[in-house]
Amino acid sequence: MTVCRSLTQFSFTIWREDATHFNHADYFPLAVRNAILSEYQGEVYINSISTTLIWEHPPLQAAADLFNWFKQRQAQAQRGR
């Protein structure tokens, strides 16, 4: 599951070599470049292609801010159960 600040949940499909080397940790920020964004029956999808670049835990302030926001939302949801 992937979530952005708009609270939109979307699928990110990783293909080829990227899929075999991808770290499947619980939650962490990603930066993605050169991917295909599409929508099908109301669902949003991002697919990697041969030129897609993926950075786990990118050294970007925006990524850190988004990850902190996500952790706060996750904690709020767990308290609300």
Contacts in CASP RR format, 6 or more apart in sequence:
PFRMAT RR
TARGET T0000
AUTHOR 0000-0000-0000
METHOD contacts of the structure
MODEL  1
MTVCRSLTQFSFTIWREDATHFNHADYFPLAVRNAILSEYQGEVYINSIS
TTLIWEHPPLQAAADLFNWFKQRQAQAQRGR
1 9 0 8 1.000
1 11 0 8 1.000
2 9 0 8 1.000
2 10 0 8 1.000
2 11 0 8 1.000
2 12 0 8 1.000
2 30 0 8 1.000
2 46 0 8 1.000
3 9 0 8 1.000
3 10 0 8 1.000
3 70 0 8 1.000
4 10 0 8 1.000
4 66 0 8 1.000
5 66 0 8 1.000
5 69 0 8 1.000
8 44 0 8 1.000
9 44 0 8 1.000
10 43 0 8 1.000
10 44 0 8 1.000
10 45 0 8 1.000
10 46 0 8 1.000
11 43 0 8 1.000
11 44 0 8 1.000
11 45 0 8 1.000
11 46 0 8 1.000
12 30 0 8 1.000
12 32 0 8 1.000
12 35 0 8 1.000
12 45 0 8 1.000
12 46 0 8 1.000
12 47 0 8 1.000
12 48 0 8 1.000
13 45 0 8 1.000
13 46 0 8 1.000
13 47 0 8 1.000
13 48 0 8 1.000
14 22 0 8 1.000
14 48 0 8 1.000
14 54 0 8 1.000
15 47 0 8 1.000
15 48 0 8 1.000
15 49 0 8 1.000
16 48 0 8 1.000
16 50 0 8 1.000
18 48 0 8 1.000
18 52 0 8 1.000
18 54 0 8 1.000
22 54 0 8 1.000
23 56 0 8 1.000
27 67 0 8 1.000
27 70 0 8 1.000
27 71 0 8 1.000
27 74 0 8 1.000
28 56 0 8 1.000
28 57 0 8 1.000
28 67 0 8 1.000
29 56 0 8 1.000
29 57 0 8 1.000
29 58 0 8 1.000
29 63 0 8 1.000
29 64 0 8 1.000
29 66 0 8 1.000
29 67 0 8 1.000
30 54 0 8 1.000
30 55 0 8 1.000
30 56 0 8 1.000
30 58 0 8 1.000
30 63 0 8 1.000
31 54 0 8 1.000
31 55 0 8 1.000
31 58 0 8 1.000
31 60 0 8 1.000
31 63 0 8 1.000
32 46 0 8 1.000
32 48 0 8 1.000
32 52 0 8 1.000
32 53 0 8 1.000
32 54 0 8 1.000
32 55 0 8 1.000
33 52 0 8 1.000
33 53 0 8 1.000
34 49 0 8 1.000
34 51 0 8 1.000
34 52 0 8 1.000
34 53 0 8 1.000
35 46 0 8 1.000
35 47 0 8 1.000
35 48 0 8 1.000
35 49 0 8 1.000
35 52 0 8 1.000
36 46 0 8 1.000
36 47 0 8 1.000
36 49 0 8 1.000
37 44 0 8 1.000
37 45 0 8 1.000
37 46 0 8 1.000
38 44 0 8 1.000
38 45 0 8 1.000
38 46 0 8 1.000
38 47 0 8 1.000
39 45 0 8 1.000
48 54 0 8 1.000
57 63 0 8 1.000
END
